[in-house]
C-alpha cells in the first residue's frame, strides 16, 4: 500500500498546482485525473491479490457461515 500513498501524494501535488497555477489549471487537473485513475487501478490490483486465495469466489463471511 506504500505505492498507493505515493500515488495519492502525486495527485495531491497536482491539485495544489492547479489551485495556484491558473494559467495551466486545465493541465494540472488532467494530471489529477491520471493519478486518480492510477490510484483506483492500484486499489483494484490490491483487492485482486487479496482475493486470489478464496475458494469458489465466496467471501470470508459466507465461508464462516
N, C-alpha and C positions, 0 to 999 in steps of 0.2 A: 504493500500500500504506500510505500515511500514514493513510488513513481506517481501515484495519484496526487500526493501532496505537491510534488514538483509541478505537475501539470496545472493544478489549481492555482499555484503561485504565479505561473506564467499568465494564466487567464486574468488573475487579479492585476498584475502589472499592466497588461494591455487595457484593462478597464480604467486604471488610473491615467494612463497616457491618453486615452480617449477623452477623459474628463478635462485634461489640461492642454491638449493639443487640438484646438478647434479646427485648424486647417486640415488636419489628417484624421479627424474623428472617424470618418467612414472606414478608413483603412484599419484603424485600431479596433473598431467594433467588428470588422470582418475577422481580424485575428482572434478576438474573443470567441467568436463562433467556432473557429477552428479548434482552439484549445478546449472549449466546452465539449465539442464532439469527441476529441481525444480522451477527455475525462470519462465520458459516457462509454466509449469503447473499452477503456481500461476497467471500468466497473463491470461491464458485461463479461469481459475476459476473466476477471477475478471470480465472478459467480459461476461461470462455466467450469473453471478449475475446481471450485469447491464442490460442485455437483457431480463430478466425474465418478466418485466412489459410490454414489447412491444406486441402489438396485431398482430396476424397472421404472425409474423416474418418480418413485414415491418420495414424498417429503419425509423429513425426520419425524414430524408429528404423526403422520399416517403410519410409519413404521412402529412407533411406540404404542399405537392402539392395537 
